[in-house]
Amino acid sequence: MELPFLKKPLADNQTTPQLDEPILQLGKGMVSVQDIIAPSAIEVDFDYLKIGNKYFRTLFVAGYPRFVSSNWLSPLINFDNSLDISMYIYPVEGKGVLDNLRRKIAEMEAEIQTDLERGRLINPSTQAKLEDAKSLQEQLVKGSERFFQFGLYITIPADSLEELNKISKEVISTLGSLLIIAKHATLQMEDGFKTTIPTCVDKLMITRNMDTTSLATTFPFTSSELTANEGVLYGINEHNDSLIIFDRFSLENANAVIFAKAGAGKSYLVKLEILRSLMFGTEIIVIDPEKEYQTLATAVGGEFISFGFQSQAKINPFDLSAIYEEGENELGMKILSLHSLFKIIMGQISASEEAILDRALVLTYKMKGITNDPTTQKKEPPLMEDLYKTLIGMEEAQAKGLADRIEKFVKGSFVGIFDQPSNIDIKNPFTVFSIREMEEALRPIAMFIILDYIWTRIKKDMKKRILVVDEAWYLMKYPDSANFLYSIAKRARKYYLGLTTITQDVEDFLGSEYGKAVLTNSSIQILMKQSPAAIDKVAQVFYLSEGEKQLLLASDVGEGIFFAGPNHVAMHVVASPEEHQLVTTRPSELLEMQKRKEEMIQKSKTAIANNEPQTAL
């Protein structure tokens, strides 16, 4: 049933005009919908509208450029603030338009002819308008174009008047860069606000003539595609079922971040990218906290290096890259890195303790004959035991306290992990460093040391590489390790490296300034299924719309949003059956594959015993 709308007059003590309101008759009393849903107050100023605690200002577009290209309004649609944008399109009868065009063309031709007869210069504006009018007349006569009236209005919300003024200037400036003239709907703010709410009523009626082609270019809903001539397949574009084929090294940097809750398919996606990137000669290095990449490494002939108390693999955190780069102090940079490492190992240290540690590190390298001279930096580096002895030999009491904090790595329960010469080298195209056997307390230390070792080796030999840091939130727990990861993200491009950062703890990662810095230095961002607790933080950082928030909350496994530079599309990750067997981490599927493998091994053993042909595994 349609509700009657009544216009209520202003009361004597009422300063705010009342909007049209529906009246519901319930029982004996009168209850209005406005009484239920309306804000506490509405203030209508000549240049803004205040509803509750929110400020609103409506702009209308008064001038348009002569030539436009497809999706020319995208800077407005992608503006870095919430905007309510309304477009009104009114079809115009063709016969009346043609009559008006004939009259306008005759007037402009007469004006030009008069100027020529009097020896005046022809008005360039009139000449341009005449050409456009004749072209439009021809298209309308042929029926290839239709004629429309088009109105464009923007309402800007803000929390304060100062913010409203600031955003208004930015919007007008953005439109000005497109040669669009925007004006405030002065003295018509209430009508402007009503025009941009979803009631489809244009109360301003400020329009411009447009033909079909021009009108089509105003629509911001152009098909988003991320299909290139080279790169790897990331998934299927859910907007139009096209392929998302992309080369991350074609962007300003090759870094990527992936945010998703546990089980959303982030490791699945990364393994697919690894498998496909290997085919194009890209070297892959992975820091794997949960031993998820072992099956893939074994299948492609990669190297799987496990760290733990029983592991034979060792990394010496004091290693130098043994290369000299112009303008860089290799020893100084290594000592700075060791400062960060020992802050993670020792916890909080005072300024005097840090000064003692610095002197001890310099002295430890000097005792091995290593100084700032690049020719000495190829000598055998010291070990943690050498630093321990240096601290013991210093006179300060605080030095003894520092030695006590690292004693467990030299003589205590953690001996044999980080106090041995390095015995590994990154030569395989696919290398995985696993820290699953490490205790929880040692994982941030191990990840830092491995990351530092990898970074040292990367600088030795420049080649196309991808470094994957899984569960990066371990590093975000400590400012020094977070800063180190950020420095790698910032400098990776220099060494033809793409850093892939994966985390399921979005709050910890984005709660850190270094985490946000890693994000801003990553040209590719991939968001997959998010938890309701984290979605607001993610939406705030990535400026997601309500629809995109709901998409991430309701996404199935392997679905999400793929951001590459200024473009982003909804994506569904797909793999071939052969790829799926190598990259899946679903426990039920792994158990089923293990069961089939054991059955085939048993059949092979039976066949050998009976001299029967064997089944290939």
N, C-alpha and C positions, 0 to 999 in steps of 0.2 A: 504494500500500500504506500502511496506517495504521501510524504509528510508535508503539511502546509508550512510555508516559510513566512514568518511575520517580521516586519521591520518595527523595532521598538524605539520610541522617541527617547531622547536624552532626558534623564531626570534632572531636577534642579541642582543636586549636589554631585552630578556625574560629569567628569571631564573627559572621559575616554569614550569615543563613539562605539556603539554596540554593533557587532556583525549580525548579518541575517541569521536567525536561529530557528531550528525546527522545534515545535511545541508538542509535547506528548501529554495526553490527558491520562493520568493514572489515579483511579479512585476518585476521591473528592478534591485532591489538590492538583496543581499544575507543576510539572517537573520538566525542565528543558534539558536537552542533550548538552547544551553549552555549559550548564551548571555542573554537569558531571565531568566533562572532559576539558573544559576551558582552563587556561592558566589563571594565576591569581590576579594578574593585571595585564592590560594591553595599552601601551603608550604609543601614539601616532605622532611623530615629529615630521617636519616638512622634508627631512632628508634621511630619516631612518625610522624603523619600527622596532619597538621593544616589547617582546612577548615573554612574560615571566622574567627570567634573568638573561635571556638571549636577545641579541641585537640582530636586525636584518636590514639589508639595503638592496633595493632592486635597481639593476641597470638595464637600459634598453639599447639596442644597436641602431644607430642613426645613419651610419655610413658604411658602405661595403667597398672592397677593392673591385677594380674592373675585371681582372682575371683571377681565377682561383683554380687550384688543383685538387685532386681527389684527397679526401680526408683532411681538408685544410683547417678544420676546427679541432684537430687532435690536440694542439697545445692547450686549448681551453678545457677539453675533456680530461686531459691528463694533468690539469693544474694541481699544484701541491696544496690543496685545501678543499674542503667540501664545498660544493656549489650546487644550487638547484637551477637547472637549465631547462627552459621551456621553448619549444619551437611550434609555431602555429602556421599551418599551411592552408591557404584558401584557393581552391580552383576558380579560375575566371573564365567566363564564356568567351570562346574564341572569336565570334563575330564582332562583339563589342571591342575586343582588343585590336582587331584588324582595322576597324574604323578609326579608333584613336591613333593607331600607328600611322595610317595614311595621313591623318590631319597633322600629326607631329612631324612626319617626314616633309610634308608640303611646307610647313612653317620654317623648318630648318633650312630647306633648299632655298626658300625665298629670302631668308636672312643672309645666306651665303652669297646669293646672286646680287642682293642689294649692296653688300660690302664690296663685291668685285666691281660693280658699276661705279661706285663712289671712290674706288681706288684704295679702299681700306684693306688691312690685313685680315685674313679669315680667322675667326676665333677658333683656336685648336680644339677647345672643348666641344663646340658645336659640331665640328668636323668629325670628332670621335663618336659623339652621340648619333650622328647621322649614319655612320658606317654600322654601328651596332644595331640601330633600328632597322635598317635595310636587311641586314643579315637575319635578324629575328623575324621580320616580315616574311622573308623567303622560307624559313623553316616552318613557320606557322601555316603558311599556304600549302606547303607540301604535306603537312600533318605529322612531321617528324618531331615536332616540339609542341608542348602545351604551355599555357601561361598560368602563373600562380602569383598570389600575394604571400609573402613570407615574413613572419615576425619572430625575432629572437630576443629572449629576455633571460637575465641571470640574477638570481637572488643569492646574496652572500650572507651566511650566518657567522656570528662571532660571539665570543664571551664577554667582550668589553667594547666600548666605543673606540678606544685607541686601536685595538686589534682590527675592528671593522674598517676604520679609515686606512690602516696599513694594507689590509688585504684588497680593499677596493682599488687603491693605487696600483697594486701589483696586477690585478685583473685588467684594469684599463691599459696598463703598460703592455701586458701580454697581447691584448687585442690590438693595441697600436702597432705592435711588431708585425701583425698580419694585415695592416692597413685598414683595420676596422675601427670605426669611431663609436665609442660607447658613452652614454650620458646617464646621469642619475635621474631617476623618475621623481624629480623634485615636486613636492606637493601632491604626489599621487602614489605615495609609498604603500598605502593600504591596497589600492587597486593593483599595484605592482606585485605585492605579496600574494594576493588572490590569483593573479595571472599565472604565477609559477607553482601553485599548489595543484595537485592532480585532480582538478575539477573540469579541465578543458574549457575554461571560459577566459577569453582574452578581453580584459577590461581596459587595456591600454590602446590596442589597435594601432600600433606603429609598425607599418609594414613596408616592404619593398617589392618591386616587380622582379620575378625570376622565371626563367624558362625551366623545362624539365631537367636538362643537363646540369645547369647551375644548381638547381635544388638538390639533385642527387649527390653532388659533392659535399653538401653540408652535413650529410649523415655520417656520424662518427663510427658507425657499426660496420666498417669495412672488414673483410675477412682477414684474420690474423694468420700469417703463414711464417714459418721458420724453416723453409726448405731451401737449402743452398746446393751449389754444384759439387761441393766437397764437404767432408766431415763424416761423423758417425751418426747412426740412427739412435735417437734417444727414446722415441715412442710415437704414438699416434696423436695427432691434433684432434681433440674432441669437438672442436668447433666445426670442422669441415672434413674430418677423416683424412686429411693430408698427412704426409710423413714429416716428422720433426728431425731433419738432418742438419747438423750444425757442426762447425769447426770452432772449438773454443779458442784456438790460437789465432783466429781472425779478428778477435776483439782487441780492445786496448790493453787488456791483460787476460790471461788464461785461467784465472782463479775462479773457483766455484764453491758455494756453500749449499748444504742440504740440511733442511730442518724437517723433522718428522718424529712422531711418537714411536715407541717400540712396536715393531711388527707392521709398520706401514709400507715397507718395501724399499727403504733407502739403500741398504747394502745390496739388495737385488739390482737396483738401478746402477749403482757404482760398479758392480761386477760386470754387468753388461757393457758399460762404457769401457772398462778395462779390456775385456775380451775383444771388443771391436777396435779399440785404439791400437792394440798390439798388432793387428793386421796392417796398420799403416806405419809401422816402424817406430811407434812411440814407446819409450822406456817407462815402465811403471814401477813405482816404489810405494809400499803400503805399510803403515803402522797399524797393526791389527790387535786390539785388546782382547778379542774373544775367539780367536782361532777360526774365524769365519771364511778366510780366504785360502785355507790349506788345500781343499779339494780342487779349486780352480788353479792354484799354483802347480800342483802335481800334474793336472791334466794338460797344461800347456808347456810343461818342461821348465817351470820357474823354480826359483830357489826360496825355500821356506826356512827361515831362521828363527828358532825359538830361544827366548831368554828366560833363565831361571837358575836355581841353585845347581841343578844337575846338567845344565846346558854346557856344551863345549864352546859355543859362540861367546866371544868377549868383545867389549868396546871400551877403549880407554878414553875417558872424557877429556884428557889433556892433549889429544892428538891435534896437530896443526895440518893445514891443507898443503903445506910445502910449496905454495905458489905465491908469486908476488904480483900484486895489482897496483898500478900507479895510483898514488894518493891514499892507499889503505895501509894501516899498521896491523899486520896479521896477528902478531903477538898481543898487541893491545886489545884487539877485538876478541881474541880467545879468552883473555883474562876477564874482560867484561862479561863474556858468556859464562865463565866459571863462577863469577860473583853471583849471577842469577841462579846457577845450579846449586851453589852452597846455601843460598837463602832458602831454597826449597828443602834441602837436606837438613839444615840446622834450625830452620824457623826464623823468628825475628832476631836480628842482630843489631847492636848499637853502632853508632858512627865510629867510635874508637875501635870496636871489634872489626868493622869493615876495613878500616885503615890498616890494622894489623894483618888481616887476611890478604889485603892487596900486596903488602910488603912480602908476605910469605910466598905468595904465588910468583911474584917477580923473582925472588931469591931461588925458588924451586927450579924455575926454568934456567936461571943463570948457572946453577950448580950442574946442569946438564949441558952447559955451553951454549944455550939458546938466548939470544938477545934480540933487540929490534932490527939488527942487521939481517936482511932476508937470506943471506948465504948461510947463516947459522940455523935457520929454521927447518932445515932438512935433516937435522940430527934426531936421534932417538928421543922422543918426548918423555917427560917424567911420568910417574904413576901417583896414585893417591897416597901410597905409602911414603913417597918422597915428600909430599906436602905435610903429612903427619909428622915425619921426623923433623922437618923444618920448623913446624909450630912447637914441637917439644923442645927444640934447641933454642928458641927465642926466650928472652929474659922476662917479658911481660907475663903477669899472671893470667891476663885475658887470653893469651896465646894458648896456655895450657887448657883453658876452658874450651876454646875452639877445637883443639886436638881431641878432647874428650868427646865432642859431638860427632866426630867422624871416625872414632876408634872402632866402632862396630863394623864399619866397612873395611877396615884393615886387619883387625884381630878378632872381632866379635862374631855375632850371629850372621851378619851379612857379608862375610868375607868371601872373596872369589867371584863376586858379581861385577863390580865396577872398578876393581883394583888390579886388573891384569892387562897386558899389552893387547891391542886389537889384533884379532886373527881372522877377520872377515874382510871381504872386498865386494863392492857392488859391480859385478860384471854381467850378471844375467839380465836380459831385457825385462824380466818380471821378478822382483824381489819383495818378499813379505817378511816383515819383522813382527813376530808374535810375542806378546807379553802376558799371555793368559796364565802362565805358570808363576807370575809374579804376585806377591801379596798385594792387597789393595793399597797399603801405605806406600809401597815401592813403585806403583804404576806411574804416578806423575813424574817421579825421578827418572824412571826408565824411559818414558816417552820423551822427556827433555833430552836425555843423553843420546838416544837414537836419532831424534830430530836434528840435534847439533851435529852428530856424526854424518848424517845424510847431507846436511847443508854444506859441511866441510868438503865432502866428496863431490857434490854437485858443482862446486866452484872450480874443481880441477879440470873437468871435461864438459864443455857445453854441448848439449844435445837436447832434442825434443823429449821432455819428460813430464810425467804427471806424478805428483806426490799426494797420496791419500792419507789423511789423518782421521781415523775413525774414533768416535767417542771423544771429540776434541774438548768436551767440557772438563775432562781431567786436567787439561792445561789451563783452562780458564779459572780454576780454583785458586791459582797463585798468580799475583800480578807479574812476577818476573817471567814465568813460563808463558803467560798470556802475551806479554810484550814481545817475547822471542818469536812466538807464532805470528804476531802482527808484523814484525820486521821481515820475516820470510815472505809473507803475503805482499808486502810493499816492494820487496827487491826481486821477487821471483821472475818477473818479466825480463830482467836484465840477463838472466841465465837460461832463457827459453824454457821456463818451468811453469807448470800450472798446478796450483795448490788446491786440492779438494778437501774441504773441511766438513765433516759429518758430525751431527750431534742430535741427540734426542732430548737433552735437557735444555730447552730453548730459553727458559727463564735465566739459568746461570750464564748462558752464553751471551744473551742480549743484555743482561744486567751488568755486564762488564764493559767499560769504555773500550778496552782492547777488542772485545768481541764485536762491538759495533764497528770498530775500525777495520777489522778483518772483513766484515760484511760489505762496507763501502768500497773496499779494494778488491771486490770480487764481481766480475762482469756477469757471471751466471749465478742465479739463485734459484733453487728448486725447493718448493714447499709441498710437502705431502700431508697425509692425514694428521691433524693436530688435535690435541686434547682440549676440552672446553676451558680448562684452567689456563692454558697458554695462548688461546686464540686471540684474546684482546691485545696482548703484547705483540704478537706477530702482526696483527692487523694495523696496529699503530706504527710499527717500524716499516712495513711494506705498503702502507696506505691502501689497504684492501677495502673493497666495497662490501656491503652486507651480503651480496650474492656470492662473492668470492670467499667470504668467511664461512658461509653455509656450505659451500662446495668443499672446503677443506675439512669441515667437521663431519660431513657425510661421505667423504671419499672412501672408495674401496681400496684394497691393497693394490699398490702400483699406480694409483691415480694422484694427481696433484696439479700444481701450476708451475710452468717453466718460464723463468724470466731470463731474457738474453738482451742486454743493452736496454733500449727503450721499449722493447716488445715483450709481451708475455701472453701465453696461451695455456688453456687447460690441456693436460697431457695424460695419456694412458700408456704405461710402459708395457712393451710386448717383447717376447723372446721366442725363438724357435724351440721345438722340443729338445734338440741337442743342447742348446744354450741353457735351457731351463734346468736340465739335469746337472749342469756344472755350477749354476749360480744360486739355486734354491737353498734356503736355510730353514724351511718349514720342517719341524721335527718329524711329523708323520710321513712326509715324502722321503726324508733321509733314512728313516727306519725301513721304509718299503724298499728303497734302492739297496740298502745294506742286506736286506733279506733276499732280494733277487740275486745279488752278487754271491752270497753264500750258497744259494741253491745252484747257481751255475758252476761254482767251484766244486761243489759236491758231485754234480753231474760229470764234470771233467775228470775228477778222480775215479769215478765209477767207470767212465769210458776207457781210461788208461788201464784200469785193472782188467777190463774185459777185452782189451785190444780193439776198441771201437773208435770210429772217428770222433775227435774232440770238438766241442762247441766253443767257438771263440768268445772270450769274455768281453 
